[in-house]
Amino acid sequence: MASQKDVVIPPPFDHPNEKEWRFQITLLVQSLLDGKSNSCLGFTIAGSTSTTTIIDSRIGELSCIFFTPLSEVGASLLTSLWTSTRTRGSAILTHDAPNEDAEMAYLVINGSAPQGGAASGD
């Protein structure tokens, strides 16, 4: 394990106080360890529709998007819900057309492609 002396994270050029910058990093890391990444948002699947578009700047072509139903109607859609398109800033979801609105939540992980190219299936 690295000691505190081994880990050096320089402050941004415009930050006036290095000690305060390191404290902010500590708070951020602790929040992430506590599960507070603010990466879950809600959306509504409108009744009588079979596609839903989510607009979110964190979404990229390689994003993993996970869904949680927040209503009984949302739970009934889980077996038919899939992400048919992922592009920078949005995703199109395809699903059965519910009779009424369905409330859902989603989580985005890895919202951008790694530098140097995309992954392949080989």
Contacts in CASP RR format, 6 or more apart in sequence:
PFRMAT RR
TARGET T0000
AUTHOR 0000-0000-0000
METHOD contacts of the structure
MODEL  1
MASQKDVVIPPPFDHPNEKEWRFQITLLVQSLLDGKSNSCLGFTIAGSTS
TTTIIDSRIGELSCIFFTPLSEVGASLLTSLWTSTRTRGSAILTHDAPNE
DAEMAYLVINGSAPQGGAASGD
9 21 0 8 1.000
9 22 0 8 1.000
9 25 0 8 1.000
10 18 0 8 1.000
11 17 0 8 1.000
11 18 0 8 1.000
11 21 0 8 1.000
11 22 0 8 1.000
12 21 0 8 1.000
15 21 0 8 1.000
31 37 0 8 1.000
39 58 0 8 1.000
39 107 0 8 1.000
39 108 0 8 1.000
39 109 0 8 1.000
40 68 0 8 1.000
40 105 0 8 1.000
40 106 0 8 1.000
40 107 0 8 1.000
41 56 0 8 1.000
41 105 0 8 1.000
41 106 0 8 1.000
42 70 0 8 1.000
42 103 0 8 1.000
42 104 0 8 1.000
42 105 0 8 1.000
42 106 0 8 1.000
43 52 0 8 1.000
43 54 0 8 1.000
43 104 0 8 1.000
43 105 0 8 1.000
43 106 0 8 1.000
44 101 0 8 1.000
44 102 0 8 1.000
44 103 0 8 1.000
44 104 0 8 1.000
45 52 0 8 1.000
45 73 0 8 1.000
45 74 0 8 1.000
45 77 0 8 1.000
45 93 0 8 1.000
45 95 0 8 1.000
45 98 0 8 1.000
45 101 0 8 1.000
45 102 0 8 1.000
45 104 0 8 1.000
46 52 0 8 1.000
46 101 0 8 1.000
47 97 0 8 1.000
47 98 0 8 1.000
47 99 0 8 1.000
47 100 0 8 1.000
47 101 0 8 1.000
47 102 0 8 1.000
48 97 0 8 1.000
48 98 0 8 1.000
48 99 0 8 1.000
49 97 0 8 1.000
50 94 0 8 1.000
50 95 0 8 1.000
50 96 0 8 1.000
50 97 0 8 1.000
51 84 0 8 1.000
51 92 0 8 1.000
51 93 0 8 1.000
51 94 0 8 1.000
51 95 0 8 1.000
52 92 0 8 1.000
52 93 0 8 1.000
52 95 0 8 1.000
53 90 0 8 1.000
53 91 0 8 1.000
53 92 0 8 1.000
53 93 0 8 1.000
54 65 0 8 1.000
54 90 0 8 1.000
54 91 0 8 1.000
54 92 0 8 1.000
54 93 0 8 1.000
54 106 0 8 1.000
55 89 0 8 1.000
55 90 0 8 1.000
56 89 0 8 1.000
56 90 0 8 1.000
56 91 0 8 1.000
56 108 0 8 1.000
57 89 0 8 1.000
58 89 0 8 1.000
58 108 0 8 1.000
58 111 0 8 1.000
59 65 0 8 1.000
59 86 0 8 1.000
59 87 0 8 1.000
59 88 0 8 1.000
59 89 0 8 1.000
59 90 0 8 1.000
59 91 0 8 1.000
59 108 0 8 1.000
59 111 0 8 1.000
60 86 0 8 1.000
60 87 0 8 1.000
60 88 0 8 1.000
60 89 0 8 1.000
60 111 0 8 1.000
60 112 0 8 1.000
60 113 0 8 1.000
61 86 0 8 1.000
61 87 0 8 1.000
61 88 0 8 1.000
61 113 0 8 1.000
61 118 0 8 1.000
62 86 0 8 1.000
62 110 0 8 1.000
62 111 0 8 1.000
62 112 0 8 1.000
62 113 0 8 1.000
62 114 0 8 1.000
62 118 0 8 1.000
62 119 0 8 1.000
63 86 0 8 1.000
63 91 0 8 1.000
63 108 0 8 1.000
63 109 0 8 1.000
63 110 0 8 1.000
63 111 0 8 1.000
63 112 0 8 1.000
64 108 0 8 1.000
64 109 0 8 1.000
64 110 0 8 1.000
65 83 0 8 1.000
65 86 0 8 1.000
65 91 0 8 1.000
65 106 0 8 1.000
65 107 0 8 1.000
65 108 0 8 1.000
65 109 0 8 1.000
66 106 0 8 1.000
66 107 0 8 1.000
66 109 0 8 1.000
67 78 0 8 1.000
67 81 0 8 1.000
67 104 0 8 1.000
67 105 0 8 1.000
67 106 0 8 1.000
68 104 0 8 1.000
68 105 0 8 1.000
68 106 0 8 1.000
68 107 0 8 1.000
69 75 0 8 1.000
69 76 0 8 1.000
69 77 0 8 1.000
69 78 0 8 1.000
69 102 0 8 1.000
69 103 0 8 1.000
69 104 0 8 1.000
70 103 0 8 1.000
70 104 0 8 1.000
70 105 0 8 1.000
71 101 0 8 1.000
71 102 0 8 1.000
71 103 0 8 1.000
71 104 0 8 1.000
73 98 0 8 1.000
73 99 0 8 1.000
73 100 0 8 1.000
73 101 0 8 1.000
73 102 0 8 1.000
73 103 0 8 1.000
74 98 0 8 1.000
74 102 0 8 1.000
74 103 0 8 1.000
74 104 0 8 1.000
76 98 0 8 1.000
76 102 0 8 1.000
77 95 0 8 1.000
77 96 0 8 1.000
77 98 0 8 1.000
77 102 0 8 1.000
77 104 0 8 1.000
80 94 0 8 1.000
80 95 0 8 1.000
80 96 0 8 1.000
81 93 0 8 1.000
81 94 0 8 1.000
81 95 0 8 1.000
82 93 0 8 1.000
82 94 0 8 1.000
82 95 0 8 1.000
83 91 0 8 1.000
83 92 0 8 1.000
83 93 0 8 1.000
83 94 0 8 1.000
84 92 0 8 1.000
84 93 0 8 1.000
84 94 0 8 1.000
85 91 0 8 1.000
85 92 0 8 1.000
88 112 0 8 1.000
END
